[in-house]
Amino acid sequence: MMKKTSRFDAIVVGAGPSGNAAAYVMAKRGLKVLQIERGEYPGSKNVQGAILYANALEQIIPDFRDHAPLERHIIEQRMWMLDDTSFVGTHVRSDDYNKPPYNRYTIIRAQFDKWFSSKVREAGALLICETTVNHLIMDGDQVVGVQCDREQGEVYADIVILADGVNSTLARKAGFHGEIEASNVALAVKEILFIPEETIRQRFNVADEEGVVIEMVGRITEGMAGTGFLYTNKESLTIGVGCMLSDFKKNSNRVSPYVLLEKMKRHPSIAPLIAGGEMKEYCAHLIPEGGFDAIPQVYGNGWMIVGDSGGFVNAAHREGCNLAMTTGRLAAETAIAAKLVGRGYRANALATYKDALDDSFVMKDLYKYRDMPKILHRSPQFFTTYPDLVAKAARTMITVDGVDKKTKKQEVMASFRESRSLTGLVGDAYKFWRAFR
């Protein structure tokens, strides 16, 4: 048990990917680090599967492949657009992704977070679990520590890094940012389905530890802005769907996230892939989706925010775990540099954290796709009308029924104009270009 007046160089609140990255880097460089996790153990609140991009972790633990709990390295990416009965999509598969060092892996967060935490402790950090941080301790406008529940009491540090998840309670209580808006966050539900390894190999045409990722848009979200996904693990599949929280609130059918997932699992293109799967775990969690414009102030006098707490998720593709680790590493490097030069931890000394973020792919990608969340949120036709039109067009063109291709092409174009009008098609094309420009 710590003394109530214990003092550290740094306190990290949270033991997810961003918190572990920050704690590991600082402890490895000799800082006295305390990490506080409210779960029973790191990863206990994260049952879902995820995708790990190697580069982000490689910069923190170069030899992670030798001992991290990795599921499958990904050799194939599928992208599907679904109507109610079919899909039209693309596959990217390359044997180049089947050569080490591998670029992407599927992981089980509970196992991965627990492993990452063990590396943090090996580096010298002190981890305390089943402890909630109630609020930050202030000395004027400077954060100087945290006040915990249970017997830990007040703990002091030169710098506090907040990695406590979406809508950080501590940041809100301290007034660093307000309540997160429903239009800036998605609610995702996931299941892990047990399926024998041999069955996974046969259904997805993979061998050994090769893996496949399928990302989906269309009717599966019932007109709400969102996506579905399916990942292959060693002996399980991770399947899920997520939509904007504000869309769930205003959805006329009052569909619940779980019902949405069950409907998705029954889709004719998905059901055969998961047939016979036994549900092992289920979870729901919030994901920041406001993009570049929704990122709050991420540093101040004695504090920095990392990971989901700062809204660092790339709206273009799901790199949450990887963006989180990068922000944690950059925050740790900022704290280390400030300590070395003896400048203290005022906001002007920590401003280099924001500079480092701006120079990294994190902010560059968020800026590039800054318009995407708003455009997609205001354009339900991308999730309803267009999947229907594309699927119908594909069926029309490949069906042999005695009608010539020129006539079929004219029918397809007429169906697009009838559904959206020429003005609507041009406007949607412009929106699509803005979202991905």
C-alpha positions in Angstrom: 0.0 0.0 0.0 1.3 3.5 -0.9 1.6 6.3 1.6 -1.0 9.0 1.1 1.7 11.4 0.3 3.5 9.2 -2.3 5.1 11.2 -5.1 6.1 10.1 -8.6 7.6 11.7 -11.7 4.5 10.8 -13.6 1.1 9.3 -13.1 -0.8 7.6 -16.0 -4.5 7.1 -15.5 -5.6 4.1 -17.6 -4.0 0.8 -18.8 -5.2 0.6 -22.4 -2.9 0.9 -25.4 -2.3 4.6 -25.0 -1.7 4.5 -21.2 0.5 1.4 -21.5 2.6 3.1 -24.3 3.0 6.3 -22.2 3.9 4.4 -19.0 6.3 2.0 -20.7 8.3 4.7 -22.6 8.7 6.8 -19.4 9.6 3.9 -17.2 12.1 2.6 -19.7 13.8 6.0 -19.6 14.1 5.9 -15.8 11.1 8.0 -14.7 9.3 6.9 -11.5 5.9 6.1 -13.0 2.6 5.1 -11.3 -0.1 3.6 -13.5 -3.7 3.4 -12.2 -6.3 1.1 -13.7 -9.9 0.9 -12.5 -10.4 -2.7 -13.9 -9.5 -5.9 -12.1 -6.5 -6.1 -14.4 -5.4 -4.4 -17.6 -7.7 -5.7 -20.4 -10.4 -6.9 -18.1 -12.8 -4.3 -19.6 -11.7 -5.0 -23.2 -13.0 -8.3 -24.5 -13.1 -7.3 -28.1 -10.9 -8.1 -31.0 -8.9 -5.5 -32.8 -6.4 -4.9 -35.6 -2.8 -4.1 -34.6 -0.6 -2.2 -37.1 3.0 -3.3 -36.4 4.7 0.0 -36.9 3.1 1.8 -34.0 4.2 -0.9 -31.5 7.5 -1.5 -33.2 8.6 2.0 -32.3 7.9 1.3 -28.6 8.9 -2.4 -28.3 11.0 -3.4 -31.4 10.9 -7.1 -30.7 7.2 -7.4 -29.7 6.6 -10.1 -32.3 8.7 -12.5 -30.3 6.4 -12.6 -27.3 3.2 -10.5 -27.9 -0.1 -12.5 -28.0 -0.8 -12.1 -31.7 -3.7 -13.9 -33.4 -3.2 -13.8 -37.2 -1.2 -11.7 -39.6 -3.5 -10.2 -42.2 -2.9 -11.1 -45.9 -6.3 -10.0 -47.3 -8.5 -7.0 -46.9 -12.1 -7.2 -48.2 -14.4 -4.2 -48.6 -18.1 -4.9 -49.0 -21.1 -2.7 -49.9 -24.3 -4.6 -48.9 -28.0 -4.3 -49.8 -30.4 -6.6 -48.0 -29.5 -9.8 -49.9 -26.1 -9.3 -51.5 -22.8 -7.5 -51.5 -20.6 -5.9 -54.1 -17.0 -5.5 -53.1 -13.3 -5.6 -53.6 -10.5 -7.8 -52.3 -6.9 -6.9 -51.8 -4.8 -10.0 -51.2 -1.0 -10.2 -51.6 1.6 -12.7 -50.8 3.9 -9.8 -49.9 1.8 -9.5 -46.7 2.7 -13.1 -46.0 6.4 -12.4 -45.6 7.9 -11.3 -42.2 8.0 -8.8 -40.7 4.2 -8.7 -41.0 2.4 -5.4 -41.3 -0.9 -6.1 -39.5 -2.3 -8.6 -37.0 -5.6 -9.4 -35.4 -5.4 -9.4 -31.6 -7.7 -10.0 -28.6 -7.6 -6.9 -26.5 -7.9 -8.6 -23.2 -4.8 -10.7 -23.9 -2.9 -7.9 -25.6 -3.5 -5.3 -22.9 -2.5 -7.7 -20.2 0.7 -8.6 -22.0 1.5 -4.9 -22.7 1.0 -4.1 -19.0 3.4 -6.9 -18.0 6.1 -5.1 -20.2 5.2 -1.8 -18.4 5.9 -3.4 -15.1 9.1 -5.0 -16.3 10.2 -1.5 -17.3 9.9 -0.4 -13.7 6.4 1.2 -13.5 4.1 0.6 -10.5 0.7 -0.6 -11.5 -2.3 -0.4 -9.2 -5.6 -2.0 -10.3 -9.2 -1.9 -9.1 -8.7 1.8 -8.2 -10.7 4.7 -9.5 -9.3 8.2 -9.8 -12.0 10.5 -8.5 -10.5 13.8 -9.5 -7.2 15.7 -10.3 -5.4 17.6 -7.5 -4.8 21.2 -8.5 -2.3 23.7 -7.1 -3.8 26.9 -8.6 -4.0 26.1 -12.3 -1.4 23.3 -12.2 -2.2 19.6 -12.0 -0.1 18.1 -9.2 -1.6 14.7 -8.6 -4.7 12.6 -8.4 -7.2 11.7 -5.6 -8.1 8.0 -5.6 -10.7 6.0 -3.9 -9.9 3.1 -1.5 -6.7 3.4 0.6 -4.5 5.1 -2.0 -5.8 8.5 -1.2 -3.9 11.4 -2.7 -0.9 10.7 -4.9 1.3 13.5 -6.3 3.4 13.7 -9.5 5.1 16.2 -11.7 2.9 15.3 -14.7 -0.4 13.4 -15.1 -1.3 11.7 -18.4 -4.9 11.0 -18.9 -5.7 7.8 -20.8 -9.0 7.0 -19.2 -11.1 6.6 -22.4 -13.7 8.3 -24.4 -15.4 11.3 -22.7 -12.6 11.4 -20.1 -14.4 12.0 -16.7 -11.3 13.5 -15.2 -10.8 16.0 -18.0 -14.5 17.0 -17.8 -14.4 17.5 -14.0 -11.3 19.6 -14.3 -12.9 21.7 -17.1 -10.4 20.8 -19.8 -13.2 20.0 -22.2 -17.0 19.7 -22.0 -19.3 16.8 -22.5 -18.7 14.9 -25.7 -21.5 15.4 -28.2 -23.6 12.5 -29.4 -22.8 13.5 -33.0 -19.1 13.0 -32.3 -19.1 9.5 -30.9 -20.1 6.1 -32.3 -21.5 3.2 -30.3 -20.1 -0.2 -31.4 -21.1 -3.7 -30.4 -18.9 -6.7 -30.9 -19.0 -10.4 -30.4 -16.2 -13.0 -30.4 -17.5 -16.3 -31.9 -15.6 -19.5 -31.3 -15.0 -21.5 -34.5 -12.4 -24.3 -35.0 -9.2 -23.2 -36.6 -9.6 -25.6 -39.5 -13.0 -24.3 -40.3 -11.7 -20.7 -40.4 -8.9 -21.8 -42.8 -11.4 -23.4 -45.1 -14.0 -20.6 -45.1 -11.6 -17.8 -45.6 -9.1 -19.6 -47.8 -6.1 -19.1 -45.5 -3.4 -21.3 -44.1 -1.5 -21.5 -40.8 -1.7 -18.0 -39.1 -2.9 -16.0 -42.1 -5.9 -13.8 -41.6 -8.6 -11.9 -43.4 -10.4 -8.6 -42.5 -13.8 -7.6 -44.0 -15.1 -4.1 -43.6 -18.7 -3.4 -44.6 -21.1 -0.5 -45.3 -24.7 -0.5 -46.4 -28.1 -1.7 -45.3 -26.6 -3.4 -42.3 -26.8 0.0 -40.4 -30.4 0.8 -41.5 -29.6 4.2 -42.9 -27.4 5.2 -39.9 -23.8 6.4 -40.5 -21.7 3.4 -39.5 -19.8 0.3 -40.6 -19.6 -3.4 -39.9 -16.6 -5.6 -39.7 -15.4 -9.2 -39.4 -11.9 -10.3 -38.3 -10.4 -13.8 -38.3 -8.6 -14.8 -35.1 -6.8 -18.1 -34.5 -9.9 -20.0 -33.2 -12.5 -17.3 -33.3 -14.1 -14.6 -35.3 -14.7 -11.0 -34.2 -17.8 -9.5 -35.7 -19.4 -6.1 -34.9 -21.2 -3.0 -36.1 -21.0 0.6 -35.0 -23.1 3.7 -35.7 -23.1 7.3 -34.6 -24.7 7.6 -31.2 -26.9 10.5 -32.3 -28.3 8.3 -35.1 -29.3 5.7 -32.6 -31.1 8.4 -30.6 -33.1 9.7 -33.5 -33.6 6.4 -35.4 -37.3 6.1 -36.1 -37.3 2.3 -35.7 -35.7 2.6 -32.2 -33.4 -0.2 -33.2 -30.9 -1.2 -30.4 -27.3 -1.9 -31.2 -27.6 -5.6 -30.3 -30.6 -6.0 -32.6 -28.6 -4.4 -35.4 -25.8 -6.9 -34.9 -28.1 -9.8 -34.8 -29.7 -8.7 -38.1 -26.2 -8.2 -39.6 -25.3 -11.8 -38.6 -28.3 -13.1 -40.5 -27.3 -11.4 -43.8 -27.0 -14.0 -46.6 -23.4 -13.0 -47.3 -22.3 -13.1 -43.7 -24.3 -16.0 -42.1 -22.3 -18.8 -43.9 -19.0 -17.4 -42.7 -20.1 -17.5 -39.0 -22.3 -20.5 -39.1 -21.9 -22.7 -36.1 -20.0 -20.0 -34.2 -20.4 -20.1 -30.4 -20.5 -16.7 -28.8 -17.7 -16.4 -26.2 -17.8 -12.7 -25.4 -19.9 -9.6 -26.1 -19.2 -6.0 -25.5 -20.4 -2.5 -26.4 -18.1 0.6 -26.3 -17.9 4.2 -27.4 -15.5 5.3 -30.2 -14.7 9.0 -30.8 -15.7 9.8 -34.4 -15.8 13.6 -34.4 -12.5 13.7 -36.3 -10.1 16.6 -36.5 -12.6 19.3 -35.6 -13.7 17.5 -32.4 -10.2 17.1 -30.8 -10.1 19.1 -27.5 -7.1 20.8 -25.9 -4.7 17.9 -25.3 -2.2 19.5 -22.9 -2.0 22.1 -20.2 -0.3 22.9 -16.9 0.9 19.5 -15.6 -1.3 17.3 -17.8 -1.6 15.7 -21.2 -4.4 13.7 -22.8 -3.8 10.6 -25.0 -5.7 7.9 -26.9 -9.5 7.9 -27.0 -9.6 10.5 -24.3 -8.4 13.0 -26.9 -10.6 11.7 -29.7 -7.6 10.3 -31.7 -9.4 8.0 -34.1 -8.9 8.0 -37.8 -12.3 8.2 -39.5 -10.9 6.9 -42.7 -10.0 3.5 -41.3 -10.0 1.7 -37.9 -6.6 2.4 -36.4 -7.7 3.2 -32.9 -5.3 1.0 -31.1 -2.4 2.2 -33.2 -3.2 5.9 -33.0 -3.6 5.4 -29.3 -0.2 3.9 -28.8 1.4 6.6 -31.0 -0.2 9.4 -28.9 0.9 7.7 -25.7 4.5 7.4 -27.0 4.6 11.1 -28.1 3.2 12.3 -24.7 5.8 10.2 -22.9 8.6 11.6 -25.0 7.4 15.1 -24.3 7.4 14.5 -20.6 10.9 13.0 -20.7 12.3 15.9 -22.7 10.7 18.4 -20.3 12.3 16.7 -17.4 15.7 16.6 -19.0 15.9 20.3 -19.8 14.4 21.2 -16.4 11.8 23.5 -17.8 9.0 22.1 -15.6 5.6 21.0 -16.8 3.8 24.2 -17.6 1.7 24.4 -20.8 4.5 26.1 -22.7 6.9 23.3 -22.0 4.3 20.6 -23.0 3.3 22.4 -26.2 5.8 20.2 -28.0 3.4 17.3 -27.5 0.9 19.1 -29.9 3.8 19.9 -32.3 4.8 16.2 -32.3 1.2 15.2 -33.0 0.9 17.7 -35.8 4.1 16.3 -37.4 2.9 12.7 -37.1 0.5 10.7 -39.2 -2.1 11.0 -36.4 -3.1 14.6 -37.1 -2.2 14.5 -40.8 -4.7 11.7 -41.4 -7.3 13.3 -39.2 -6.9 16.6 -41.1 -7.0 14.9 -44.4 -10.4 13.2 -43.6 -11.7 16.1 -41.5 -14.9 16.5 -43.5 -15.8 12.8 -43.6 -17.7 12.5 -40.3 -20.0 15.4 -41.1 -20.6 14.5 -44.7 -21.4 10.8 -44.0 -23.6 11.8 -41.0 -25.7 14.0 -43.2 -25.9 11.7 -46.2 -27.9 8.5 -45.3 -28.2 7.7 -49.1 -24.6 6.4 -48.9 -25.9 3.7 -46.6 -29.2 2.9 -48.2 -29.8 4.1 -51.8 -26.3 3.6 -53.2 -25.8 0.1 -51.9 -29.2 -0.9 -53.4 -28.3 0.8 -56.8 -24.8 -0.7 -57.0 -26.1 -4.2 -56.1 -28.9 -3.9 -58.7 -26.5 -2.6 -61.3 -24.1 -5.5 -60.7 -27.0 -8.1 -61.0 -28.3 -6.5 -64.1 -24.9 -6.5 -65.9 -24.0 -10.1 -65.1 -27.4 -11.6 -65.7 -27.7 -13.3 -69.1 -31.3 -12.9 -70.1 -31.3 -12.0 -73.8 -31.0 -8.3 -73.3 -28.0 -6.6 -74.9 -25.3 -4.9 -72.7 -26.0 -1.4 -74.2 -29.7 -1.7 -73.1 -28.6 -2.9 -69.7 -26.3 0.0 -69.3 -29.0 2.4 -70.2 -31.3 0.7 -67.6 -28.6 1.1 -64.9 -28.1 4.8 -65.6 -31.8 5.4 -65.7 -32.2 3.7 -62.3 -29.5 6.0 -60.8 -31.1 9.1 -62.2 -34.6 8.0 -61.1 -33.4 7.4 -57.5 -31.2 10.4 -57.0 -31.7 12.8 -60.1 -28.8 14.2 -62.1 -28.4 17.1 -59.6 -28.4 14.7 -56.7 -25.8 12.4 -58.3 -23.5 15.3 -59.0 -23.9 16.6 -55.5 -23.2 13.2 -54.0 -20.1 12.8 -56.1 -18.9 16.1 -54.8 -19.6 15.1 -51.2 -17.7 11.8 -51.8 -14.8 13.6 -53.2 -14.7 16.0 -50.3 -14.8 13.2 -47.8 -11.8 11.4 -49.4 -9.9 14.1 -51.1 
